[in-house]
Structures are given as C-alpha cells and as structure tokens.
Amino acid sequence: MPKYAIIRPETLTIGGVITHKEIDIVEMSYEELDERMDKQPSGEVIIELAALEHLVNKGSTVDPLSAEGLREAHGGIWGQHPSFPAADWGAEATNNDTRLGYWDWVEGTLANQLDDVDGLEFRDLPKEINEEHWSPEAFERIKYRLAHPEEED
C-alpha cells in the first residue's frame, strides 16, 4: 500500500525545508486517498512519499522511470531492479539480443511493460493482479486505473 506525506496548512518551513516532524506519513489505499481528497482541508497537501523523498533527498529532477532514475532508486550502478534481474539482461546481451547497458535495458523493458498496461482496454485490465508478473511500477499503474474508471476514455 502506498505511503503519503500529508503536509498540514499550519506547517512552517524555514528556507523551504520541511522535516518529518512537521508532516504526517500515512499508508492508505487509492480508495482511502480519494475519500481523503474529497474531505481535504484547505491548504493541505498530499504527496506520495516516494515522490517527496525523491525531490527532497535527491534534490533531483531526474525522471524516476529513466535509466538514471531507476538506477538511483534501486541501489546505484551495482544495484538491480526487483522485476528485471541482471541475469536476464546478461542472457540477452550474451545472445546478442541487446547491446544496451543494464539500466538502459531496464528502462526500455519497463517502458514496454507500461505501454502494454496503457494499451489495455479498461475491461481487459486484470482484476486479480499477479504481482510477480508485473513490475511494481506497472502494478501501481494497473491499480490506479482500476481505482479511477472515470478517467478512462
């Protein structure tokens, strides 16, 4: 379940710095988030914790789905994405199926998976999601689409 930072309207910042003492960190489902947004007090800001941490801790404007962003999020140059093992990339490289470096390969493979999710008609979205079949990023996108049918064409 995603974690969110809830920044209250009375939060004070000094030089634009917000500390964990000044915000609430909560886990909530997309349904709970929708309910909270409907009742949201004026001035309250809700942001997914991962996005806030990325902005605050990294001070980076790197796209989290780029090779660089994925590398930063998963342990650096020697890290590994949980859904795309380095051994799979190595096998493709050995078979001359890719000439990309590992993190560029992850970016492309993830982009293909997200394109597959985006290309599904709403009625074809899996209602029971096998987390092992989908990357965490694709899993979150499927959950979001299922929770927001009103946004579908």
Secondary structure as the mmCIF struct_conf table of DSSP 4:
data_model
#
loop_
_struct_conf.conf_type_id
_struct_conf.id
_struct_conf.beg_label_comp_id
_struct_conf.beg_label_asym_id
_struct_conf.beg_label_seq_id
_struct_conf.end_label_comp_id
_struct_conf.end_label_asym_id
_struct_conf.end_label_seq_id
STRN STRN1 LYS A 3 ILE A 7
TURN_TY1_P TURN_TY1_P1 PRO A 9 GLU A 10
STRN STRN2 ILE A 14 ILE A 14
TURN_TY1_P TURN_TY1_P2 GLY A 15 GLY A 16
STRN STRN3 VAL A 17 VAL A 17
HELX_RH_3T_P HELX_RH_3T_P1 HIS A 20 GLU A 22
STRN STRN4 ILE A 23 GLU A 27
HELX_RH_AL_P HELX_RH_AL_P1 TYR A 30 ASP A 38
TURN_TY1_P TURN_TY1_P3 LYS A 39 LYS A 39
HELX_LH_PP_P HELX_LH_PP_P1 GLN A 40 PRO A 41
TURN_TY1_P TURN_TY1_P4 SER A 42 GLY A 43
STRN STRN5 VAL A 45 GLU A 48
HELX_RH_AL_P HELX_RH_AL_P2 LEU A 49 LYS A 58
TURN_TY1_P TURN_TY1_P5 PRO A 64 LEU A 65
BEND BEND1 SER A 66 SER A 66
HELX_RH_AL_P HELX_RH_AL_P3 ALA A 67 ALA A 73
TURN_TY1_P TURN_TY1_P6 HIS A 74 GLY A 75
BEND BEND2 GLY A 76 GLY A 76
TURN_TY1_P TURN_TY1_P7 ILE A 77 TRP A 78
STRN STRN6 HIS A 81 HIS A 81
TURN_TY1_P TURN_TY1_P8 PRO A 82 SER A 83
STRN STRN7 PHE A 84 PHE A 84
HELX_RH_AL_P HELX_RH_AL_P4 ALA A 86 THR A 94
TURN_TY1_P TURN_TY1_P9 ASN A 95 ASN A 96
BEND BEND3 ASP A 97 ASP A 97
BEND BEND4 LEU A 100 LEU A 100
HELX_RH_AL_P HELX_RH_AL_P5 TYR A 102 GLY A 119
BEND BEND5 LEU A 120 LEU A 120
HELX_RH_3T_P HELX_RH_3T_P2 PHE A 122 ASP A 124
BEND BEND6 LEU A 125 LEU A 125
BEND BEND7 LYS A 127 GLU A 128
TURN_TY1_P TURN_TY1_P10 GLU A 131 HIS A 133
BEND BEND8 TRP A 134 TRP A 134
HELX_RH_AL_P HELX_RH_AL_P6 PRO A 136 ALA A 147
HELX_RH_3T_P HELX_RH_3T_P3 PRO A 149 GLU A 151
#
